[in-house]
């Protein structure tokens, strides 16, 4: 499966290299190495490929070498383009591994932002090409995915029928993930009349609407599979989705199986301090910062949230594993809330290759 990383803050910018390159377990290193606290003991992460837990291995240990993408928010357009207010995403995609991409490193060394999405891809069958790399941008909205929509070829045509015309036309690649992104923006911005056009993508929507659109996207995928396939031919989906408008965020850890866990997904309200080069801390496990170090400094360290497939610091106390079939929401003030994704259990699928 892929790996992704998201940082968002109402007030505290991060330097991209601090969060995406410098840490020993930064996303640029997760092409081949993994750290999964709460799922695998810290000392065993290098033995993941030999783990007896076949499902843990299957959904977390693939080499992620099939594309790189980052989207970061900037307010540069506000001063030059009329009617543009608020942050807008800039996008960089590459087929090169991040550790060897000079342009990626130079960009990260010289860019700060209050919101960034980063993604490294392990293809589930789609062509390795730049347009298939995540994240995907729809106006001021950005979307990325770790996992797979099972039986995608069986529902792809019907999935596009649920999209607005502009959302469908904004699909440039062939991935299941980009189709999910187009369905999400349709559910968020509407598909009829003016509310389905590109202009509606530059609006912000209430966090509750973002969460509802995300849930509807998941439910629609499951319902299409139920309609197109017999129960014995349907397979579970891994849908670790994340979306933002630059000010608010919704992340989901989801798999429609009665017992199997989704791919890993963590969040932290503290790790940004450790990662930020302006403040004390070491993300790589040496001289971990005691909370007392920050006594009296809280006003200078802005509220922030990180959501990531794997922790990027080695202090497990800084991270929380998101519950299975749950969403984490972050509002414009940086307040985090975890909620369950409610769905009919009849939409669960079987996995006969891994125990039913």
PyMOL commands that set and color helices and strands:
alter all, ss='L'
color gray80, all
select helices_A, chain A and resi 16-20+42-50+54-60+76-79+98-100+102-109+130-132+152-161+165-169+176-189+193-196+198-202+207-228+271-275+291-294+316-318+345-347+352-354
alter helices_A, ss='H'
color red, helices_A
select strands_A, chain A and resi 3-8+14-15+68-74+88-94+112-113+115-120+136-138+141-148+238-244+249-253+266-268+305-308+320-321+326-330+336-340
alter strands_A, ss='S'
color yellow, strands_A
deselect
rebuild
show_as cartoon
